[in-house]
Amino acid sequence: MLPDKWQGYLSLRQLWITGSEISALTADQREALLGWVFQGGSLYLVISDSSDPALKQFRIEPTKSELAKSEPSKPEPAKIEFS
């Protein structure tokens, strides 16, 4: 279970999470995760393809070059950074 306050992530420098795991987060957990990212944490979202619903939750639009690099049989992580 992931923290529901961003301070719960302070011991981490990065977090790798799948689309299905992120989709299962509560609203508080999602807000905490975004708060941690806004504080400088690095979130890596591992998805199967560009239609993964997790991308829409965070309003992420993969670039065409990112889509060209990924292969359906080999999911590649996408690093999400907010500034």
QUIMOFEN-V35113 format. One record per residue. RES is the residue in three letters. PHI is phi in degrees with one decimal (none if undefined). OMEGA is omega as a letter, one per 30 degrees, with the letter a starting at -180 (999 if undefined). NEAR is the number of other ideal C-beta (glycine too) atoms within 10 Angstrom. Layout:
BEGIN
res=RES phi=PHI omega=OMEGA near=NEAR
res=RES phi=PHI omega=OMEGA near=NEAR
END
This chain:
BEGIN
res=MET phi=none omega=a near=6
res=LEU phi=-90.2 omega=a near=18
res=PRO phi=-62.8 omega=l near=15
res=ASP phi=-108.1 omega=l near=15
res=LYS phi=-131.0 omega=a near=13
res=TRP phi=-61.5 omega=l near=17
res=GLN phi=-63.3 omega=l near=11
res=GLY phi=-67.8 omega=l near=15
res=TYR phi=-101.4 omega=a near=20
res=LEU phi=-58.3 omega=a near=11
res=SER phi=-79.9 omega=a near=6
res=LEU phi=-100.8 omega=l near=12
res=ARG phi=-100.5 omega=l near=8
res=GLN phi=-150.2 omega=l near=10
res=LEU phi=-138.6 omega=l near=15
res=TRP phi=-105.9 omega=a near=12
res=ILE phi=-146.8 omega=l near=20
res=THR phi=-87.4 omega=l near=17
res=GLY phi=-59.2 omega=a near=20
res=SER phi=-68.8 omega=l near=13
res=GLU phi=-67.3 omega=a near=13
res=ILE phi=-70.5 omega=l near=22
res=SER phi=-67.2 omega=a near=14
res=ALA phi=-85.0 omega=a near=12
res=LEU phi=-70.2 omega=l near=18
res=THR phi=-75.1 omega=l near=11
res=ALA phi=-59.8 omega=l near=8
res=ASP phi=-65.1 omega=l near=12
res=GLN phi=-65.2 omega=l near=17
res=ARG phi=-64.5 omega=l near=16
res=GLU phi=-63.7 omega=l near=14
res=ALA phi=-64.0 omega=l near=20
res=LEU phi=-63.4 omega=l near=24
res=LEU phi=-64.8 omega=l near=16
res=GLY phi=-60.1 omega=l near=15
res=TRP phi=-64.9 omega=l near=22
res=VAL phi=-63.0 omega=l near=18
res=PHE phi=-62.3 omega=l near=11
res=GLN phi=-84.3 omega=l near=12
res=GLY phi=117.5 omega=l near=10
res=GLY phi=-70.1 omega=l near=20
res=SER phi=-108.1 omega=l near=14
res=LEU phi=-108.2 omega=l near=22
res=TYR phi=-112.2 omega=a near=14
res=LEU phi=-102.2 omega=a near=21
res=VAL phi=-98.4 omega=a near=17
res=ILE phi=-126.8 omega=a near=22
res=SER phi=-83.7 omega=l near=16
res=ASP phi=-162.6 omega=a near=13
res=SER phi=-71.7 omega=l near=15
res=SER phi=-93.9 omega=a near=9
res=ASP phi=-58.2 omega=a near=21
res=PRO phi=-60.5 omega=a near=11
res=ALA phi=-61.2 omega=l near=21
res=LEU phi=-63.1 omega=a near=19
res=LYS phi=-70.3 omega=l near=11
res=GLN phi=-60.6 omega=a near=14
res=PHE phi=-104.6 omega=l near=15
res=ARG phi=54.0 omega=a near=6
res=ILE phi=-101.5 omega=l near=15
res=GLU phi=-112.7 omega=l near=8
res=PRO phi=-62.9 omega=l near=16
res=THR phi=-76.8 omega=l near=9
res=LYS phi=-61.7 omega=l near=8
res=SER phi=-67.8 omega=l near=7
res=GLU phi=-66.7 omega=l near=13
res=LEU phi=-66.8 omega=a near=10
res=ALA phi=-66.3 omega=a near=9
res=LYS phi=-75.4 omega=a near=10
res=SER phi=-81.7 omega=l near=17
res=GLU phi=-114.6 omega=a near=9
res=PRO phi=-55.5 omega=a near=8
res=SER phi=-80.6 omega=a near=6
res=LYS phi=-130.1 omega=l near=7
res=PRO phi=-61.8 omega=l near=15
res=GLU phi=-115.9 omega=a near=11
res=PRO phi=-72.2 omega=l near=14
res=ALA phi=-114.7 omega=l near=20
res=LYS phi=-84.0 omega=l near=10
res=ILE phi=-111.8 omega=l near=17
res=GLU phi=-129.3 omega=l near=10
res=PHE phi=-113.1 omega=l near=11
res=SER phi=-119.3 omega=999 near=4
END
